[in-house]
Amino acid sequence: MRAENRTMMNNIYHRKLQIPCYDTDASQLLKPVSFMNYAQEMANRHASVLGFGYDDMTRTRTAWVLSRMHIKFLRHPVWRDEVNLRTWHKGPENLFYLRDFRMTDASDAEELAVATTSWLVVNIDTHRLIRETVLDESSELKENAISPSCDKIRIPSGIERAAVVSHRVAYSDLDTNGHTNNAMYVAWAMDAIDCGITLERPLKELKINFNRETKAGETVEISVFPDFSGENPKYWVEGRVGQDDKVQSFVAELVF
């Protein structure tokens, strides 16, 4: 990802990017996992500019935890495309803090992808939620890329499980905190779905809930629940971890 510049105006953080080959798939389209990596980096940089980034939060023994995300791909950019990516935070909503994203083409004439994310603040030592407001209201922007915010995902009853794969968390999955990078759950979900779908039909929409962190050496059992009853194939992908009573680590809903 080559950054050409970065600006902030009206509480919006903006970067120009050029899509590199390693962030695209066999059709030269931007991978969903790559978009999510861009979004996470943008969120971190903007938060640092505003004074509540990683280093700022560490000093108070707190951290941002991504809990939910909803992405709509209107048109996937392709290798070498230059794009604009913008992000802004919308302030608190119940226990969550909301942050949205918008990707456009180089001229800003066409929307390529939009996303909304829901974050929690936790104490690093106790893992308990911090309920006190940690943001300055003056840095908020009440503009929606997607509304409403991402809800809790439930796999509908009556949808039969079609496949189960196991993934052992390894070096390439981990982030700077030693846990699985949230973007990797998107990669796992895409990998669990038949290539006849993922290689032929670009992803249109993704919702994902992150419910339990995973660490190196843990094995995640990933189940796929397809639904072909509508115009577009839809899948629910769930990851569970643990020995006997497996706990849901993540659950995603994907529309192709």
N, C-alpha and C positions, 0 to 999 in steps of 0.2 A: 504494500500500500504506500504509494508515494504521496506525501503531503505537499501541496503547492503553497498554501498560505492558511492562515487561520485568523478569524476576526470574531468580535463579539459586539453585537448591537441590539439594543432593546432586550437584553437578557437572553439572547440567542447566541449560542456558540456555533461557529461555522468553519468548516474546512473544505477545501477543494482536494479531491482524491483522484488518482488514476488507478484503475482496476488492474492488478498484476495477474499474470497467468496462474500463479499458484493459489489464487483465491477463486478460480473458476473451475467448472466441471468439464465433462467430455464434450459438451456443446458450447463451451467457452462462456457460459452464463455464470454470473456471480452465485456462489454457493450460499445457501441460507446460513451455514455456520460462519462464513466469512462476514456476512452482514452483521451477525451478532457480535463477532469480535470487534468490528469497527465501532458498533454502538457502545460496547463496554468501555473501549478506550476513550471514546468521546465523552462518555459520562464521567469517567475518572478525571479527564483533563479539565472539563468544565467545572466540576466540583472543586478541584484544586484552585482554579482561578477565583472562585467565589468564596474560598476559605473553609470549605468543609470536605476536602479531598482526603485521600488515604492517609497522608502524613498528619493532617490536622486531626482526623478522627483517632488515630493511634495515640496521640498525646492524651486523649481523654479515655483511652481504653475502650473505644467504641468502633464499630465498623458498619459499613453499608452491606446489606445482604439482598441480592436480587431474588424476589419471590415469584413474580409473574411477568409474563411478556406476551404481547400480541403483535404480530407482524402481518402486514398485507403487502404482497408483491404485485405491483401494477404492471411493471415490465422489468425483467431482470436486466441490469446492465451487462455488457459483455467485456471480454478482455480488451484492454487498452482504452476503454471509455473513460472520459473525464466526467466526474460527477461532483455535485455539492451535497454535503451531509450537514444537517443542522440538528441541534438538540437544545432543549430548554427544560427546566423543572417547573412543575405546576403546583408545588406545595403539598400539604398533607391532605389525605383522604382516609378518615378513620385511623387505623393503625399504620397505613402505608404512606409513603411519599411517592408522588408520581413524576415521571420524566418521559417526555415524548421525543420522537425522532422523525425527520423527514429527509428523504434522499430524492434529489432532482437531477436532471441532466445538466450539462455544462452551462447551458443558456438559461436555466431555471424555467424553461417552457413546459417541461413534462415532469410530472411526479412519477418516480420509479418505485419507491417503497415508503411506507409509513409504519410507525410502531409506537406503542405505548408500553411503559414498564412500571412495575410497582415494587418499591423497595422498603425494607425494614431497617431499623437501626438496632443493633444488639450490643450488649456488653461482651467484650472479647473474653473476659475471664469467666463470667457466669453463664454466658449464652442467653441471658434474659433480654427481653425486649425493653428498649428505652422508649418511654411514652412521652417524655418532655420534648417540646418542639426544639429542633436543633438548627433550623434554618431562619434566615432573615427574610421576612415577607417581601422586602423590596427587590429581591432577586427573582421572584416568581413571575411566570408568564402564564396567564389563564387562557391558553390557546390549545385546542385539541387537534392532534394529528389523527388520533382514533378516540372515539368516545362511544360507550363508557369504557372505563378501565377494564383490564382483563379480569374475568371472573374465575371462580373455582371450577376446574374441569372435572366432570364426572363421566365415566364410560357408561353409555346407555345400556340398560338391561336388554338382553336378547341379542346383543352383538357377540358372536362367537369368536374366541381366540383362534387365530389362524397360524401363528408361528411363535416360537419361543427361542431366543438366543441368549447366550451368556457372555458377558464382557467382564474381564478382570481389569480393574483400574490399574493403570501403569503410568510410567514416567511422562509420556506425551499427553496424558489427560490432565495433569496437575497444573494449578495456577500458583501464584506467588504466595498463597497462604497454605499450600500443601494439600488443598482439596481439589476435587474435580472442577475444572473450569466450566462455568455454566454453558458456554458455547458447545462444549463436548457432548452434552446431553442432546442437543439438536443434531449433532453429527451422528450419535448413536441411533437416534430415532430414524433419521434418513437411511442409515445403513441397514436397519432392521426391515425396511420395506423393500419389496421385490424391485429389482432393477428395471423390470419391464415398465414400471410406473415412474420411478425417479429419473430414469434416463430419457424417457419419452415425453413426460408431462412436467413442465416447470411448476414448482410449488407456488400456489396462489395465496395461501393463508396458513399461518401457524399460531397456535396458542400453546403456551407451556407453563406449567406450575413447577416450581422447585421446592420440594417438601422436606428433603433430608440430604445433607451433604454426604458425599462418599470420599473415601481415602484410598491411597495406594494399597493394593493387595486385596481389597474387597471385591467380591464378585456380584455383579448386578444382573439379575434375571430380567430380560427385556421381552415383553409380550406385545404382540401386534393384533389389533382388532380392526378389521376392514369393514367398510360399508360401501357397497356399490349401487345402492338403491336410488341415488340422486344423479343429477347430470354430471357431477364431478366426483371422482373417487375420494372418499374420506377415510382417514385412519386415526385410530387412537393408539398411542404407543405408551406403555407403562413400564417403568423400571422399579424393581423391588430388590431390597438388600436385607441380609440377615440370615440367620440359621434356620430356625423352625418357623417362628412367627415373622415372616418377611414384612418389612416396612416399606411403604411407597416412597421411593426417592424422588421420582419425577413422573409426570404424566403430561402427554402432549396430544394435541388435536391438529391434524394436518389435512389440508384440502388441496387437491391437485387439479 
